[in-house]
Amino acid sequence: MKEITQDILKDIYKERLTDVRKHEFGLLLIIGGSEFYSGSPAFSAMAAFRAGADMVRIIAPKRSADIIASFSPNLAAFPLEGTHLTKKHLATLITMTESAKISSKGKTAVVIGGGMGRTKETQEVILEYLSQVSIPVIIDADAIYAIEKDLKVISDRLFLITPNIYEFFVLTKKEIRHLPEEEKVKIVQEEASRLKTTILLKGETDIISNGRETALNKISSFYLTKGGCGDALAGICGALAARGIDIFTAAQAAAFINVRAGQIAEQSKKEGLLATDLIEAIPGAINI
């Protein structure tokens, strides 16, 4: 078991050479949003850009996509017909995923789950999509509720699950909220091994395990309870995975960057900290 430090960033953020090409540092797809929730995919996308992704494409129901596109010209949002993800969208999701792989020469990843809702059909589409893709995927928020219904879909895949304490209970049926840290660590590692996946459990200490190795992110910011901070973390994870960083390392580095950015932002914002403040602090967290 190891404790994560800023040294993990040295092998990720190296000086760029003069012959780099577009998408060499990652093309990230973000699938999320619904009629009511539009902020989550936007937070993930902005965080991914700040973490170094070359391009981010958001796929969301039309109202959500239109709102996201209005936030910033940096955000490209593809609108899906309707108010939420349905079975008729599956072919589009697969096609756009394959197109991203071709455009980026394999430097691509997906973040899925933020703001999607938990309708039965949406969760079925998430499961079917995950069963068909062969690239790294960050499974967050509502997508965690989907995979709980068929855990085989995540086994031995390039997937990272990013639950909070309650979502970990949904996923594993293990209540660990009041356990000592060493017990939490043991259970996260056991569950990652059992599920044959990588887990980033968000908390005062972030616990990352692939079932064989475990790492702890012990730096903390008590202001990251604000809405959108978890979405930012998912976006950072996705940006690093899209660069070609292995899932276990990407999760560790993202956890460190997210909290360090929160620490920077809290110095001036305190109780007024917003997810957008954290996102704007990401470059400072990287360049320390």
C-alpha positions, 0 to 999 in steps of 0.5 A: 500500500502506498500514499499518493504524492505529487511525484505521481504527476512527474511521469504524466505531465512531461514537457511537450515536444514540437511534433505533437498532433491533435488528440495525442493528449486525449479525446474524451467522450462524456455521456450524461445529463438529462432534462433536469441535470445539465451541470454534471457533464459540463463540470466533467468536461471543463475539468478534463480540459484543465487536466490536459485533454486535447478534446472533449465531446459531450453526448447528452439529451437535447435540452441538456446539450443545448444548455451545456453548449451555451456555457462556453465555446470550448464545449462541444455537445451533441444533442440526443433527441428526447429528455433522457437516454433511451434504447434508440440512442445506443447505436449513436453512442457506439458509433460516436465511440468508434469514431472517437477511437479512429480520430484519436488513434486510440487515445480516447476514454469515456466518462458516463453517469453524471446527471443521467437519472435512474429510469429503467430504460436509461440504466439498461442502455448504460449496461448495454453500452458498457458491454460493447465498448473496449476503451477505458470508461470512468463509471460515475454517479447514476451509472453506478446504480446501473452496473449494480444490476449486472456486475459481470459487465465490469469484470476484467474491463478497462473500467474505473468506478468512482463511488462515494460512501453510499454509492459504494454500498449500492455497488457492494452492499457493504456499509463502511461509513463508520468503520476505521480507515484501515477497515475501509481500505481492506474492504475496498481492496477485497471488493475490487478483487471480487469485482475484478475492477478498479475502485476509487472510493471518494472520502476524507482519504481517497482509497484507490484499489485494483484488487492487487494494489492499493493507494491512499490519497491522504491530502484533503479539503473539507470544502469538496462537498459542494455539488460538482466536485465529484463530477470534476474528479470524474473528468480528470480521471477521464482526461488522464485515461484518454492520454493513455495512462493506465486506469490505476495510475490515472485514478491516483493522479486524478484524486491528488489533482482534484483535492489539491485544486480544492486546497488552492481554491479554498484559500480564497473561497472558503465556504463560497467555493464552487466546483468551477473554482476548483476547476479553475485551480487545476492548472495550479495543482498540476504545475506545483 
